[in-house]
């Protein structure tokens, strides 16, 4: 098993979210190529297996949400350091509904004040 460390500590957990069938309709799409959903599902399964079995992380697996095509990108919604979850405010309005689920899976959230920021 490989230890996963960084200058600020050791990673012990990972949060992932399943890929919804609506994945190809995501706000983050930057090209017009068709999404191969079957390939994406296989790659995601492999990704989760590496996190669990090769890196030895405890993986929290959240269900997909068909109304949120980009929900698989949970790393965009929160960053957890120790016992604090720093909750982001996604730039795309369609992604803002993604934030509550990841924060429910971990430590108490800290939300950033965004009023007046650009």
Secondary structure, DSSP 8 states (H G I E B T S, - for coil): ----EETTEE--EEEEE---GGGGG-TT--S-S---HHHHHHHHHHHHHIIIIIS--EEEEE---TT-TTTT-GGGTEEEETTEEEE---SSGGGGGGHHHHHHTSS-EEE---TT--
